[in-house]
């Protein structure tokens, strides 16, 4: 990989499954690829092998959208309660998801 003279030649080599796998698992000093490029190759291969990952991405986006909606609704309810002089309950701090949940 390091011997590739141009980006086009490197990209051509990375289309070969043997070179691609070697580039993914070899240290950057050997492959000549930066960490971000190597991670992108691994991600691309994972998405090719497991097409349902795209569905999980959509679900993650939907969850984040709903969290935003809930925050907005909670703020609006608090504003209405304070406008009429009713006590507002402060929400419990949200625990961050476990690292494996993403």
C-alpha positions, 0 to 999 in steps of 0.5 A, a space after each residue: 500500500 505504501 508503494 502506491 504512487 497516487 491516490 487513484 492507485 491506492 484506491 485501486 489496490 483497496 478494491 482488492 479484498 486481500 489488500 483491503 483486509 490487510 490495510 484494515 488490520 495492519 498498523 498505519 505505518 505499514 499500510 500508509 493509511 491514516 486512522 480515519 481512513 482505516 476506520 472508514 474502510 472498516 465501517 464500509 465493510 461492516 455496512 456491506 456485510 450487515 445492511 441492517 446497520 442503516 436501519 439502526 442509524 435511522 432508529 438512532 436518529 428517530 430516538 434523538 429527535 424524540 429526545 429533543 421533542 420531549 425536552 421541548 415539551 417539558 420546557 413548554 409545560 414548565 413555562 406554562 406552570 410557572 406562568 400560572 404560579 404552579 410549582 414546577 418539578 425539575 426533572 431528574 438528571 438524565 443518565 447517559 446511556 451505557 457505552 455499549 448502547 451508543 
